[in-house]
Amino acid sequence: MTGEGWGGAVWVAGVCCRSAAGARRPHPPQSQAQDPCLPLTFIILAGIEKLIFLYWSGFPFFSPWEDANRSPPVAVKSAMTSCEHPDFLQDDNMFSCQVDGRGKKKDDQPGSPSSSHLAYGILDVPPWYLCILLGIQHFLTALGGLVAVPLILAKELCLQHDPLTQSYLISTIFFASGICTLLQVFFGVRLPILQGGTFGFVAPSLAMLSLPAWKCPEWTLNASQVNTSSPEFIEEWQKRIRELQGAIMVASCVQILVGFSGLIGFLMRFIGPLTIAPTISLVALPLFSSAGNNAGTHWGVAAVTIFLIVLFSQYLKNVAVPMPIYGREKKLHTSKFYLFQVFPVLLSLCISWLLCFVLTVTNALPKDPTAYGYQARTDTKANVLSQAPWFRFPYPGQWGLPTISPAGVFGIMAGVISSMVESVGDYYACARLVGAPPPPKHAINRGIGIEGLGCLLAGAWGSGNGTTSYSENVGALGITKVGSRMVIVAAGCVLLLMGVFGKIGAAFATIPTPVIGGMFLVMFGVIAAVGISNLQYVDMNSSRNIFVFGFSIFCGLAVPNWVNKNSEKLQTGILQLDQVIQVLLTTDMFVGGFLGFLLDNTIPERAAATWRWRTLWSA
């Protein structure tokens, strides 16, 4: 793929979405006047609909080549014409390649070995029903990460006893992820890559919310004292999420600058695997306490969830399940589908959820809220589904006008850097899987810039998080063998719809706590291992590299732990400076990543020869 730059304008709408008291209720009375911010959502949705129409109709503006008549590179052309069937669904009629028209392919051109395994190349448009089905699959693949972020932040936002507002946050992150996905596919790196909530922002967010000024009052931790509809409680959680919004929006401007200015190429020359490994690993390792506490509410249910995820994703991943399929030639017949490989987390959550429901109905779980195992009951949050509206449109400023503090901005910047570096790797992996050439520098610059814009929009919408490229969905491309960008466009539309249906977010907010804990234990363990896997690009027989990694990751755990317990010993007399220092030094990924960056670039004999990203950037 040799995507050229495009010229366009960006409109920034300054809209005041704040009530006279400075707070916005998440569920206003029906008699209340229509919010002035709501039309902005419909305007954006109408614009997205127009973009999709132009793309589907073949409008040349969206062509990744400068001249619509210019022949594409051989690798991409072969990806367009390749017609082998995917491995995840073994059926001869599911992907037909013998018809003409846009969205259908011919077999009269040979494919290259690098892309002949694809059923649909990056520029192909599969039939609409296939786009929808595969788009839903991408949504389900990203579901675990999308739902996890709001649930992790809920306690620090004082929302642990307000599942209805948690459902609003889940719907908002769905909606924001859908917008960002469409922006990335149309205007960014133009690869079939999904955008979603990032764990890189979780650690600095938790560090910021742990400051004395933002710690939740004791009464919000007691369910019997919490009135979720009271103005006092609403203001308690809204002022915290407004602070998060402001920090994310300002920090995202840095990512926009780095992307569109081309600085990312310069920075990648100094950021190697000994920086990336501790940074990504320390995104997940400090969350062991949260995962353990959630799983500890009922270790039996958590163990069942873990067992099912491991069983489906590791032991049964190569087992094909017969599924009924309807085709034009064979009509109704069965086809083999690798169900466990594609949906291990979703299946495990559903089965564990059903188990909790059975234990609740049979009264095998205690009814006393203070008893062990009560959190595994499915009726503790049952009223959320009835209270949640069927349709709810998230919009910018729905929680009020964002506030800004230096401490939050500097903390989120650490997450921005981590997100950018990880996304660069995802771009190369995605291009390789869909049979496209390695993305050129200007395409990567554009992708990082659009990701920054996506974080800005996610912050404005009030998701409490930013967005980044999802590695698990890049991996799904290798499973489905469908590299069409139109499938990711469909996934983005599915995310938008899921964000509008309020009952969907409410359903995920009712997942029993130990089920969430079991999912967290597996998910965070995999994230930590992904970070460590970056060490395969350096020589770990070198004592220098062993020292840099070991010291960085250990200090990344030890220093924040000490600062959290002795914050009074770091007082400078300047409140804003004290907050910045505390947020940075209690953000594990910043401490470990900074030490890895410093030591790797100052200790002689830097092992950079096998670092793949740096080689590509210096080419």
C-alpha positions as CSV (number, residue, x, y, z in Angstrom):
1,M,0.0,0.0,0.0
2,T,1.5,3.3,-1.1
3,G,-1.2,5.7,0.3
4,E,-0.6,9.3,-0.6
5,G,-1.5,12.2,1.6
6,W,-4.8,14.1,1.2
7,G,-5.8,17.7,1.7
8,G,-8.7,18.6,3.8
9,A,-10.0,20.7,6.6
10,V,-10.8,19.9,10.2
11,W,-13.7,21.7,11.9
12,V,-13.6,22.0,15.7
13,A,-17.0,22.8,17.2
14,G,-16.8,24.6,20.5
15,V,-20.0,23.7,22.3
16,C,-21.0,24.4,25.8
17,C,-22.5,21.4,27.4
18,R,-22.6,22.4,31.0
19,S,-25.4,23.1,33.3
20,A,-25.7,26.1,35.6
21,A,-24.3,24.0,38.4
22,G,-21.4,22.8,36.4
23,A,-22.5,19.1,36.3
24,R,-24.6,17.1,33.9
25,R,-26.9,14.3,35.1
26,P,-26.5,11.1,33.1
27,H,-30.3,10.4,32.9
28,P,-32.2,13.7,32.9
29,P,-36.0,13.8,33.3
30,Q,-38.1,13.4,30.2
31,S,-39.5,16.9,30.7
32,Q,-36.1,18.5,30.4
33,A,-35.4,20.5,27.2
34,Q,-33.3,19.0,24.5
35,D,-29.6,19.3,25.1
36,P,-27.9,21.8,22.6
37,C,-25.0,19.3,22.1
38,L,-27.2,16.5,20.9
39,P,-27.5,17.7,17.3
40,L,-23.7,17.6,16.9
41,T,-23.9,13.8,17.3
42,F,-26.4,13.5,14.4
43,I,-24.3,15.8,12.2
44,I,-21.2,13.6,12.8
45,L,-23.3,10.4,12.1
46,A,-24.6,11.9,8.9
47,G,-21.1,12.8,7.8
48,I,-19.9,9.3,8.5
49,E,-22.8,7.9,6.5
50,K,-21.9,10.1,3.6
51,L,-18.2,8.9,3.7
52,I,-19.3,5.3,3.7
53,F,-21.6,5.9,0.7
54,L,-18.8,7.6,-1.3
55,Y,-16.3,4.9,-0.4
56,W,-18.7,2.1,-1.5
57,S,-19.6,3.9,-4.7
58,G,-15.9,4.0,-5.7
59,F,-15.4,7.7,-5.3
60,P,-11.7,8.3,-6.3
61,F,-11.0,10.6,-3.3
62,F,-10.6,7.5,-1.1
63,S,-8.1,5.8,-3.4
64,P,-4.8,5.1,-1.7
65,W,-3.0,6.1,-4.8
66,E,-2.4,9.6,-6.1
67,D,-3.8,8.9,-9.5
68,A,-6.9,6.7,-9.9
69,N,-5.6,5.5,-13.2
70,R,-2.2,4.5,-11.8
71,S,-1.6,0.8,-11.5
72,P,-1.2,-0.4,-7.9
73,P,1.9,-2.2,-6.8
74,V,2.2,-5.8,-7.6
75,A,1.8,-7.0,-4.0
76,V,-1.5,-5.0,-3.6
77,K,-2.8,-6.0,-7.0
78,S,-2.2,-9.6,-6.2
79,A,-4.0,-9.1,-2.9
80,M,-6.9,-7.7,-4.9
81,T,-7.1,-10.7,-7.2
82,S,-6.2,-13.5,-4.9
83,C,-9.1,-15.9,-4.3
84,E,-8.1,-18.7,-1.9
85,H,-10.6,-19.4,0.9
86,P,-9.9,-18.6,4.5
87,D,-9.0,-21.2,7.1
88,F,-11.4,-20.2,9.8
89,L,-14.4,-21.3,7.7
90,Q,-13.9,-24.3,5.4
91,D,-16.6,-23.8,2.8
92,D,-16.4,-23.5,-1.0
93,N,-19.5,-21.3,-1.4
94,M,-19.0,-18.8,1.4
95,F,-16.5,-16.6,-0.5
96,S,-17.4,-16.7,-4.2
97,C,-14.9,-15.1,-6.6
98,Q,-16.5,-15.9,-10.0
99,V,-18.7,-12.8,-10.5
100,D,-18.2,-9.3,-11.7
101,G,-18.9,-6.0,-10.1
102,R,-17.4,-3.8,-7.3
103,G,-17.0,-6.0,-4.3
104,K,-16.5,-9.1,-6.3
105,K,-13.5,-10.6,-7.9
106,K,-12.2,-12.4,-10.9
107,D,-9.8,-15.3,-11.1
108,D,-8.0,-14.5,-14.3
109,Q,-5.0,-12.8,-12.7
110,P,-2.2,-14.7,-10.9
111,G,-1.5,-13.8,-7.3
112,S,1.8,-13.4,-5.6
113,P,3.0,-15.9,-2.9
114,S,2.8,-13.1,-0.3
115,S,-0.9,-12.5,-0.7
116,S,-2.3,-15.6,-2.4
117,H,-3.7,-16.9,0.9
118,L,-6.2,-14.0,1.2
119,A,-9.8,-14.5,0.4
120,Y,-10.3,-10.7,0.0
121,G,-7.5,-8.2,-0.4
122,I,-7.3,-4.8,1.2
123,L,-9.1,-3.0,-1.7
124,D,-11.8,-5.6,-2.3
125,V,-15.3,-5.2,-1.0
126,P,-16.9,-8.5,0.0
127,P,-20.7,-8.9,-0.3
128,W,-22.6,-6.7,2.2
129,Y,-23.8,-9.6,4.4
130,L,-20.2,-10.9,4.7
131,C,-19.0,-7.4,5.7
132,I,-21.6,-7.3,8.4
133,L,-20.8,-10.8,9.8
134,L,-17.1,-10.2,9.8
135,G,-17.5,-6.7,11.2
136,I,-19.5,-8.2,14.1
137,Q,-16.7,-10.8,14.6
138,H,-14.1,-7.9,14.9
139,F,-16.4,-6.2,17.4
140,L,-16.6,-9.4,19.5
141,T,-12.8,-9.9,19.3
142,A,-12.2,-6.4,20.7
143,L,-15.1,-6.8,23.3
144,G,-12.9,-7.8,26.2
145,G,-10.6,-4.9,26.0
146,L,-13.4,-2.4,25.3
147,V,-15.4,-3.5,28.4
148,A,-12.5,-3.9,30.7
149,V,-11.3,-0.3,30.7
150,P,-14.4,1.3,32.1
151,L,-14.8,-1.4,34.7
152,I,-11.2,-0.9,35.9
153,L,-11.7,2.9,36.2
154,A,-15.1,2.5,37.9
155,K,-13.8,2.2,41.5
156,E,-11.4,5.2,41.2
157,L,-14.3,7.3,39.7
158,C,-16.4,6.4,42.7
159,L,-18.8,4.4,40.5
160,Q,-18.3,0.9,41.9
161,H,-21.9,1.1,43.3
162,D,-23.4,2.7,40.2
163,P,-23.6,0.1,37.4
164,L,-26.0,2.3,35.4
165,T,-23.4,5.0,34.9
166,Q,-20.8,2.2,34.2
167,S,-23.1,1.1,31.4
168,Y,-23.1,4.7,30.0
169,L,-19.3,4.7,30.0
170,I,-19.2,1.3,28.2
171,S,-21.7,2.7,25.6
172,T,-19.6,5.8,25.2
173,I,-16.3,4.0,24.6
174,F,-18.1,1.8,22.0
175,F,-19.4,4.9,20.2
176,A,-16.0,6.7,20.3
177,S,-14.2,3.6,19.1
178,G,-16.5,3.4,16.1
179,I,-15.9,7.0,15.1
180,C,-12.1,6.6,15.5
181,T,-12.1,3.3,13.5
182,L,-13.8,5.0,10.6
183,L,-11.5,7.9,10.7
184,Q,-8.4,5.6,10.7
185,V,-9.6,3.5,7.8
186,F,-10.7,6.5,5.6
187,F,-8.1,9.1,6.5
188,G,-5.4,7.6,8.6
189,V,-3.0,4.8,7.7
190,R,-5.8,3.3,5.5
191,L,-5.2,-0.3,6.7
192,P,-8.0,-2.6,8.0
193,I,-7.2,-1.9,11.6
194,L,-9.7,-1.4,14.5
195,Q,-9.5,1.4,17.1
196,G,-10.5,0.9,20.7
197,G,-9.8,1.8,24.3
198,T,-6.2,1.7,25.4
199,F,-4.7,0.1,28.5
200,G,-1.8,2.5,28.1
201,F,-4.0,5.3,29.6
202,V,-5.2,3.2,32.5
203,A,-2.1,3.4,34.7
204,P,-1.6,7.2,34.5
205,S,-5.4,7.7,35.0
206,L,-5.3,5.6,38.1
207,A,-2.2,7.5,39.3
208,M,-4.0,10.8,38.8
209,L,-7.1,9.7,40.6
210,S,-5.1,8.4,43.5
211,L,-4.0,12.0,44.3
212,P,-5.4,13.2,47.7
213,A,-7.6,15.8,45.8
214,W,-9.3,13.0,43.8
215,K,-9.6,10.1,46.3
216,C,-13.2,9.0,46.7
217,P,-15.0,10.0,49.9
218,E,-15.6,7.2,52.4
219,W,-19.3,7.4,52.0
220,T,-19.1,6.6,48.2
221,L,-17.5,3.2,49.1
222,N,-20.5,2.2,51.2
223,A,-23.4,1.0,49.0
224,S,-26.0,1.7,51.7
225,Q,-25.0,5.4,51.7
226,V,-24.9,5.9,48.0
227,N,-27.9,7.5,46.3
228,T,-26.9,7.4,42.6
229,S,-29.5,10.0,41.6
230,S,-28.5,12.6,44.2
231,P,-26.8,15.8,42.8
232,E,-24.0,15.3,45.4
233,F,-23.0,11.9,44.2
234,I,-23.4,12.8,40.5
235,E,-21.0,15.8,41.0
236,E,-18.5,13.5,42.8
237,W,-18.0,11.2,39.9
238,Q,-18.5,13.7,37.1
239,K,-15.8,16.1,38.3
240,R,-13.3,13.2,38.2
241,I,-14.2,12.1,34.7
242,R,-14.1,15.8,33.6
243,E,-10.5,16.0,34.9
244,L,-9.7,12.8,32.9
245,Q,-11.3,14.3,29.8
246,G,-9.2,17.4,30.0
247,A,-6.0,15.5,30.5
248,I,-6.7,13.2,27.6
249,M,-7.7,16.0,25.2
250,V,-4.5,18.0,25.9
251,A,-2.2,15.0,25.8
252,S,-3.8,13.9,22.5
253,C,-2.8,17.2,20.9
254,V,0.8,16.1,21.5
255,Q,0.1,12.9,19.6
256,I,-1.5,14.9,16.7
257,L,1.6,17.1,16.6
258,V,4.0,14.2,16.6
259,G,2.1,12.4,13.9
260,F,1.4,15.1,11.4
261,S,4.8,16.7,11.9
262,G,6.7,13.5,11.2
263,L,8.4,13.4,14.5
264,I,7.4,9.8,15.1
265,G,10.1,8.7,12.6
266,F,12.8,10.6,14.6
267,L,11.6,9.3,17.9
268,M,11.6,5.7,16.7
269,R,15.4,5.9,16.2
270,F,15.8,6.1,20.0
271,I,13.0,3.9,21.2
272,G,14.1,0.2,21.0
273,P,12.8,-3.1,22.5
274,L,14.6,-2.4,25.8
275,T,12.3,0.6,26.2
276,I,9.2,-1.0,24.8
277,A,9.4,-4.3,26.8
278,P,9.2,-2.7,30.3
279,T,6.8,0.0,29.2
280,I,4.1,-2.4,27.9
281,S,4.7,-5.0,30.6
282,L,4.2,-2.4,33.3
283,V,0.9,-1.5,31.8
284,A,-0.5,-4.8,33.1
285,L,1.7,-5.9,36.0
286,P,0.6,-3.2,38.5
287,L,-3.0,-4.2,37.9
288,F,-2.5,-7.6,39.7
289,S,-4.2,-6.1,42.7
290,S,-7.4,-5.1,40.9
291,A,-7.6,-8.5,39.1
292,G,-6.9,-10.4,42.3
293,N,-9.5,-8.4,44.3
294,N,-12.2,-9.0,41.7
295,A,-11.4,-12.7,41.3
296,G,-11.2,-13.0,45.1
297,T,-14.9,-12.2,45.5
298,H,-15.5,-15.9,44.5
299,W,-12.4,-17.8,43.5
300,G,-14.5,-20.8,42.3
301,V,-16.3,-18.8,39.6
302,A,-13.1,-17.0,38.7
303,A,-11.3,-20.3,38.3
304,V,-14.0,-21.6,36.1
305,T,-13.7,-18.5,33.9
306,I,-9.9,-18.9,33.7
307,F,-10.2,-22.6,32.9
308,L,-12.7,-22.0,30.1
309,I,-10.6,-19.2,28.5
310,V,-7.5,-21.4,28.6
311,L,-9.4,-24.5,27.3
312,F,-10.9,-22.6,24.4
313,S,-7.9,-20.5,23.4
314,Q,-5.2,-23.0,23.8
315,Y,-6.4,-26.6,23.8
316,L,-9.5,-26.4,21.5
317,K,-8.3,-23.6,19.1
318,N,-7.7,-26.1,16.3
319,V,-11.0,-27.9,16.7
320,A,-13.5,-27.1,14.0
321,V,-17.2,-27.1,14.9
322,P,-19.8,-27.9,12.2
323,M,-22.0,-24.9,11.6
324,P,-25.1,-24.6,9.4
325,I,-24.5,-22.5,6.3
326,Y,-26.7,-21.5,3.5
327,G,-25.1,-21.2,0.0
328,R,-26.4,-20.5,-3.5
329,E,-25.1,-23.8,-4.9
330,K,-25.3,-26.2,-1.9
331,K,-28.2,-24.5,-0.2
332,L,-28.4,-25.4,3.4
333,H,-25.5,-27.5,4.5
334,T,-22.8,-27.6,7.3
335,S,-19.4,-26.1,7.3
336,K,-16.5,-26.3,9.7
337,F,-15.9,-23.2,11.8
338,Y,-13.1,-22.6,14.3
339,L,-15.4,-21.3,17.0
340,F,-13.1,-21.7,20.0
341,Q,-10.2,-20.0,18.2
342,V,-12.3,-16.9,17.2
343,F,-14.4,-16.4,20.4
344,P,-12.6,-17.8,23.4
345,V,-13.2,-14.9,25.8
346,L,-16.8,-14.3,24.7
347,L,-17.7,-18.0,25.1
348,S,-16.1,-18.2,28.5
349,L,-17.8,-15.1,29.8
350,C,-21.2,-16.4,28.6
351,I,-20.8,-19.8,30.2
352,S,-19.5,-18.4,33.5
353,W,-22.3,-15.8,33.5
354,L,-24.8,-18.6,33.0
355,L,-23.2,-20.6,35.8
356,C,-23.6,-17.6,38.2
357,F,-27.2,-17.3,37.1
358,V,-27.9,-21.0,37.9
359,L,-26.2,-20.6,41.3
360,T,-28.2,-17.5,42.0
361,V,-31.6,-19.1,41.1
362,T,-30.8,-22.1,43.2
363,N,-29.7,-19.9,46.1
364,A,-26.3,-21.6,46.2
365,L,-24.8,-18.2,46.7
366,P,-25.3,-16.1,49.9
367,K,-27.9,-13.3,49.9
368,D,-26.0,-11.3,52.6
369,P,-24.1,-8.5,50.9
370,T,-21.3,-8.8,53.4
371,A,-20.9,-12.6,52.9
372,Y,-18.2,-14.2,50.7
373,G,-19.5,-15.0,47.3
374,Y,-22.3,-12.5,47.2
375,Q,-20.7,-10.6,44.3
376,A,-21.1,-13.7,42.1
377,R,-24.9,-13.3,42.2
378,T,-26.5,-12.1,39.0
379,D,-29.3,-10.2,40.7
380,T,-27.1,-7.7,42.5
381,K,-27.2,-5.5,39.4
382,A,-30.4,-6.7,37.8
383,N,-32.1,-3.3,38.0
384,V,-29.6,-1.9,35.6
385,L,-31.2,-3.5,32.5
386,S,-34.6,-2.1,33.4
387,Q,-33.3,1.4,34.2
388,A,-31.1,1.7,31.1
389,P,-32.8,3.4,28.1
390,W,-33.1,1.5,24.8
391,F,-31.5,4.3,22.9
392,R,-29.0,6.8,24.2
393,F,-26.8,9.0,22.0
394,P,-23.4,9.8,23.6
395,Y,-22.3,13.3,22.7
396,P,-19.4,15.6,23.5
397,G,-19.5,17.3,26.9
398,Q,-22.2,14.9,28.2
399,W,-20.6,15.1,31.7
400,G,-19.9,18.8,31.6
401,L,-17.0,21.1,30.6
402,P,-13.6,19.3,30.9
403,T,-11.1,20.6,33.4
404,I,-7.3,20.5,33.0
405,S,-4.4,20.0,35.5
406,P,-0.7,19.7,34.7
407,A,-0.4,16.5,36.7
408,G,-3.0,14.7,34.6
409,V,-1.7,15.9,31.3
410,F,1.9,14.8,32.0
411,G,0.7,11.4,33.2
412,I,-1.4,10.8,30.2
413,M,1.5,11.8,27.9
414,A,3.4,8.7,29.1
415,G,0.4,6.6,27.9
416,V,0.4,8.5,24.6
417,I,4.0,7.6,23.9
418,S,3.4,3.9,24.7
419,S,0.3,3.9,22.5
420,M,2.2,5.4,19.5
421,V,5.0,3.0,19.6
422,E,2.7,0.0,19.9
423,S,0.5,1.3,17.0
424,V,3.6,1.6,14.7
425,G,4.2,-2.1,15.2
426,D,0.5,-2.9,14.6
427,Y,0.7,-1.0,11.2
428,Y,3.5,-3.2,10.0
429,A,1.9,-6.4,11.2
430,C,-1.4,-5.5,9.6
431,A,0.2,-4.6,6.3
432,R,2.0,-7.9,6.3
433,L,-1.1,-9.9,7.0
434,V,-3.2,-8.3,4.3
435,G,-0.6,-8.6,1.6
436,A,0.3,-4.9,1.3
437,P,3.8,-3.5,1.2
438,P,5.2,-2.0,4.5
439,P,3.5,1.3,5.1
440,P,5.6,4.3,4.0
441,K,6.6,7.0,6.5
442,H,3.9,9.5,5.5
443,A,1.2,6.8,5.9
444,I,2.4,6.1,9.4
445,N,2.7,9.8,10.3
446,R,-0.9,10.2,9.1
447,G,-2.0,7.1,11.1
448,I,-0.5,8.4,14.3
449,G,-2.0,11.8,13.7
450,I,-5.4,10.4,13.2
451,E,-5.0,8.3,16.4
452,G,-4.3,11.5,18.2
453,L,-7.4,13.0,16.8
454,G,-9.3,9.9,17.9
455,C,-8.0,10.3,21.4
456,L,-9.1,14.0,21.3
457,L,-12.6,12.9,20.3
458,A,-12.8,10.1,22.8
459,G,-11.8,12.6,25.5
460,A,-14.4,15.1,24.3
461,W,-17.1,12.4,24.3
462,G,-16.2,11.5,27.9
463,S,-15.2,7.9,27.6
464,G,-12.6,8.3,30.3
465,N,-10.0,6.8,28.0
466,G,-8.3,7.3,24.6
467,T,-8.1,5.0,21.6
468,T,-5.4,3.0,19.9
469,S,-4.9,0.2,17.3
470,Y,-6.1,-3.2,18.6
471,S,-3.4,-5.9,18.2
472,E,-5.9,-8.7,18.8
473,N,-7.9,-7.5,15.7
474,V,-4.8,-7.5,13.7
475,G,-4.3,-11.1,14.7
476,A,-7.9,-11.8,13.6
477,L,-7.0,-10.8,10.1
478,G,-4.6,-13.8,10.0
479,I,-7.4,-16.1,11.1
480,T,-10.2,-14.9,8.8
481,K,-7.9,-14.3,5.8
482,V,-10.1,-11.3,4.9
483,G,-8.0,-8.1,4.7
484,S,-10.7,-5.9,3.2
485,R,-11.0,-2.4,4.7
486,M,-14.7,-2.5,4.1
487,V,-15.0,-5.2,6.8
488,I,-13.4,-2.8,9.4
489,V,-15.7,-0.1,8.2
490,A,-18.6,-2.4,9.0
491,A,-17.0,-3.1,12.4
492,G,-16.8,0.6,13.0
493,C,-20.5,0.9,12.2
494,V,-21.3,-2.0,14.6
495,L,-19.4,-0.1,17.3
496,L,-21.5,3.0,16.7
497,L,-24.7,1.0,16.9
498,M,-23.7,-0.8,20.0
499,G,-22.9,2.6,21.6
500,V,-26.4,3.9,20.7
501,F,-28.3,0.9,22.2
502,G,-28.2,1.6,25.9
503,K,-29.3,-1.9,26.9
504,I,-26.1,-3.4,25.3
505,G,-23.8,-1.4,27.6
506,A,-26.1,-2.2,30.6
507,A,-25.9,-5.9,29.9
508,F,-22.1,-5.8,30.1
509,A,-22.2,-3.7,33.3
510,T,-24.1,-6.6,35.0
511,I,-21.3,-9.1,34.5
512,P,-20.6,-10.7,38.0
513,T,-17.4,-9.4,39.6
514,P,-15.6,-12.7,39.9
515,V,-16.1,-13.4,36.2
516,I,-14.5,-10.0,35.4
517,G,-11.7,-10.9,37.8
518,G,-11.0,-14.2,36.0
519,M,-11.0,-12.4,32.6
520,F,-8.6,-9.8,34.0
521,L,-6.1,-12.4,35.3
522,V,-5.8,-13.9,31.8
523,M,-5.9,-10.7,29.9
524,F,-3.4,-8.8,32.0
525,G,-1.0,-11.8,32.0
526,V,-1.1,-11.9,28.1
527,I,-0.4,-8.1,27.9
528,A,2.6,-8.4,30.2
529,A,3.9,-11.3,28.1
530,V,3.4,-9.3,24.9
531,G,5.6,-6.6,26.4
532,I,8.3,-9.1,27.3
533,S,8.1,-10.7,23.9
534,N,9.7,-7.6,22.4
535,L,13.0,-8.9,23.8
536,Q,13.2,-11.4,21.0
537,Y,14.7,-8.6,18.9
538,V,17.8,-8.1,21.1
539,D,20.5,-10.4,22.3
540,M,19.5,-11.5,25.8
541,N,22.8,-13.3,26.3
542,S,24.3,-9.8,26.7
543,S,24.8,-8.8,30.3
544,R,24.1,-5.2,29.3
545,N,20.7,-6.0,27.9
546,I,19.8,-8.2,30.9
547,F,20.8,-5.3,33.3
548,V,18.8,-2.7,31.4
549,F,15.6,-4.7,31.3
550,G,15.8,-6.2,34.8
551,F,16.6,-2.9,36.5
552,S,13.9,-1.0,34.5
553,I,11.1,-3.3,35.2
554,F,12.0,-3.8,38.9
555,C,12.3,-0.1,39.5
556,G,9.0,0.4,37.6
557,L,7.4,-1.7,40.4
558,A,9.4,-0.6,43.4
559,V,9.5,3.2,42.9
560,P,5.7,3.8,42.5
561,N,5.0,1.5,45.5
562,W,7.3,3.6,47.7
563,V,5.9,6.9,46.4
564,N,2.3,5.8,47.1
565,K,3.3,5.1,50.7
566,N,5.5,8.1,51.3
567,S,4.0,10.9,49.1
568,E,4.5,13.5,51.9
569,K,8.3,13.1,51.6
570,L,8.2,14.5,48.0
571,Q,6.7,17.9,48.9
572,T,8.3,20.9,47.2
573,G,5.9,23.6,48.4
574,I,4.4,24.1,45.0
575,L,1.1,22.1,44.7
576,Q,1.0,21.7,40.9
577,L,4.6,20.5,40.8
578,D,4.0,18.1,43.6
579,Q,1.1,16.6,41.8
580,V,3.0,16.3,38.5
581,I,5.9,14.5,40.4
582,Q,3.6,12.2,42.2
583,V,1.6,11.2,39.1
584,L,4.7,10.5,37.1
585,L,6.5,8.5,39.8
586,T,3.4,6.5,40.6
587,T,2.9,5.6,37.0
588,D,4.8,2.3,36.7
589,M,5.0,2.3,32.9
590,F,6.5,5.8,32.9
591,V,9.2,4.9,35.5
592,G,10.2,1.6,33.8
593,G,10.0,3.0,30.3
594,F,12.0,6.1,31.1
595,L,14.8,4.1,32.8
596,G,14.8,1.7,29.8
597,F,15.0,4.6,27.4
598,L,17.8,6.4,29.3
599,L,20.0,3.3,29.9
600,D,19.5,1.9,26.4
601,N,20.6,5.2,24.8
602,T,23.5,5.9,27.1
603,I,25.2,2.6,27.9
604,P,27.7,1.7,25.1
605,E,27.2,-1.2,22.7
606,R,23.6,-0.6,22.1
607,A,22.0,-3.7,20.6
608,A,20.0,-2.2,17.7
609,A,21.0,-4.4,14.8
610,T,18.0,-6.7,15.0
611,W,15.4,-4.1,15.9
612,R,13.0,-4.4,13.0
613,W,11.2,-1.1,13.4
614,R,14.3,1.1,13.5
615,T,15.6,-0.6,10.4
616,L,12.5,0.2,8.5
617,W,12.5,3.8,9.7
618,S,16.1,4.4,8.8
619,A,15.6,3.0,5.3
